[in-house]
Structures are given as structure tokens and as C-alpha cells.
């Protein structure tokens, strides 16, 4: 299906291979910049000492949960909008976007109201030790700014849903660029310390949100139109968003919960250095996973649009292209990073207080490279499930991937070795990713084997 009058939408509904590249590359660029922002943020925080660096790691699961809620609603809206665009239902796509906006505002306000009063107990649960004050200073601004953070994430998802990946990239890059500039100003210039890093993050999200709102409400040149005249909640549209959005959010919450538990497991082996290595090491791994995360984001609107257009052949082609892009890119990255790991970790161990972490942090990164090629199976398959409206299938496989890590690592506590924990983590990632890939292959086979190969509104019964 083509001829919509909008170049981005036409690409989205056209050749799946070209659409995957057109969607994934801008997302990847934006995520690289965002990851650079995270690394620079960690570098500035590292200058405050090990306690501040550990505080960021302790607060991160809550920030990650917040981002997960935003991504969940965004993914839910993205697949619902793209499916309607594939079916030629532009008015329906507009209504989904409006529902998603209001839902996001409500979720953000509730999140802030809930956590702002329990910040300190929440940080204790997350594994905060003697550096509880730093944890609260960092966590409080993020919790207060929850609505702005969620809305910034939503606008990025809405733009991807109509194929405007470059604009989505700009929203994310503006947020990252603003934070890079504001970090040293608030942390050191205004002498706000670790709290300044969080304030800079929230302000950068507000700036990027302003850009998205300008396109949708002032310039009004997006394909999807956000209008609220006569707005009312529509249960059928809300369910179409939330049947994927809730499981997608729960996936991110699951990762946060597992991170909380892993913090305690690592704490049992090494309460300060271990936490700093684990949380900082995952920052590096997250950076390395950018290409496959970008492919996972890209496959949702591409497959959903093909699904809405009743084109099973395009669904299959997009899925195959996603796997190819993911596996090749992650394998290449794993090889290169394993070689340069000692130099990479210098970014986080440049002070006298943190230099002692270098050797074990290098080990963590190299072990992480072992499982990187396998995770392509998980990210691409979960994006595939979400594009078909199979939110629960994506959630169940993610639950297995994450929770299988806990008993393995808990058993390894008795070895009193951080390296043993890292190997336990890697083996769990490999097992879980392979399982998700197998489920993905069976899902595609069953989908293509049904008489009703694809359809515009509901998930296939497979």
C-alpha cells in the first residue's frame, strides 16, 4: 500500500527491508547519542566519588521503571497506529494517538504522587547503604519530573509509528544534547552535586518535549494529528494500546525488579565496589546493545503496518531482515569491544578512588560480549510479538529471560567471586534469548499457516 501523500508513511508501508533500515538507522543514531549522554553523565558523577556512582546505580531501577512505563504506552500506541495506517484508517490512528497522550499524562502524575512520598524507603529497598543521602538527592528530581519524562518518550514513539524515524531521532538527540550541556553546569557550576545530574536530566526531557509539541500542536505538519475536541476515553482503543503497552511496561518493570534483586546479590559479595562495577558495567553493555535495541524498536511499526495491510509475506520479510541486522551487528560489536575493553573502562575509572575497579570492570565487559550475539534473537522476536498485538507472549518470554538469572547467580554467591556472578549472568542471557528465538520461529510459522494470515485489528490466533 502506498500513495498516502506522506513520504515517511509510504516508506513504512513499502518494501519491508528498506523500511527496516529507514526506521532502525535513525533510532540507532539517537540511541548512540543517548548512550554517549549516559556515559558522559556517569563520567561527571564519577568525579564526585564512588558513593555517588553507586547511588546512580541504586536509583537506576526506578528511573528505568519510569522509562519502561513511557516505552510501554509508546510501543502499545505505535503498533495500534501503524496497524491502522496499514489498513488505511487514518482517523482511527489519530484517535489512538489522543488516547495515548492522555493515558501518559495520567500515568506520569500517578507515578510522581506515589513515589515522591516514599523516596527514601524505596532507595533502601533498592540496596542503598551509607550513601542513602546521595540516592535521595538523585532520585527525587526524577520522580517529580515523571510526567515530562513520559511525554517526551511518547512523542518519540508516535513519530516512529508514522514512519517519521528522523524526527523521532531529533527528539531523542535534543534530550541527550541538552543533558550533556546541562550536566556540568548543575553538578559543578551550581554546586548541586549528584542532585544536579537528575535536575539536568529532567530539564533536558522538557526541552525535547517542547520540540515534539511544536510539531504536533504549532506547526501541525505530522501525518498523525493530535486533537482533543470532544475527547472521551474509548475502551476499545485503550485496550488496543494497553494489551501491548501493559506487558511491555511490565517487561521493563521486570528488568528493574531483577536489577534490584541483583543489586542485593552483588552486595552480598562486595557491597560497594561490586555494586559500582555491576551498575557501571551494565551501562557499557546497554551502550553496546544499541543496534539491536534499535532494530527491536523498528520492527514494531514495520511488522504492524504489514499486518494491518494483510501482507503476511511482508511480515515474514521484516522479521527475517531484523534477525539478520541484529545478529551481524552484535557479533561485530562483541569482537571489537572484547579487544578494546581495558581502554573503554578507563572512562569510568579515571579518578584515584575508582581506578581500583578497572580490572574487574574489564572482566565484566568481556564476559558481556559473550552473550551479545545471542540477544538479537530476544529483541527482534519480542518486537515481532508486540507488532502482532501479542503483548503477553513478549512478557512471558521476557520474564523467563530475566528471572532465570536469579537462581543461577544466587547459587554462585557462595563462591564469593564477582567473576563467577558475571558468568552466571551471561549463561542466563544466552539460554533465555535462544528460547525467545525458538518461540518467535514457531509463532511466524503458525501465523503464515493460518487461513487468516494477518488482519487489521486483532492478533492472530496462534
Protein Blocks (a to p, Z undefined) as FASTA:
>chain_A
ZZkopaklmmmmmcfklmmmmmmmmmmmmmmmmmmmmmmmmmmmmmnojklmmmmmmmmm
mmmmmmmmmmmmmmmmmmmmmmmmmnopaklmmmmmmmmmmmmmmmmmmmmmmmmmmmmm
mmmmnopafkmmmmmmmmmmmmmmmmmmmmmmmmmmmmmmnopamlmmmmmmmmmmmmmm
mmmmmmmmnonmjmlmmmmmmmmmmmmmmmmmmmmmmnopafbdcdfehiacdfklmmmm
mmmmmmmmmmmmmmmmmmmmmmmmmmmmommlmmmmmmmmmmmmmmmmmmmmmmmmmmmm
mmmmmmmnopaklmmmmmmmmmmmmmmmmmmmmmmmmmmmmmmmmmmmmbfklmmmmmmm
mmmmmmmmmmmmmmmmmmmmmmmmmmnopamlmmmmmmmmmmmmmmmmmmmmmnopaklm
mmmmmmmmmmmmmmmmmmmmmmmmmmmmpmblbafkbccdZZ
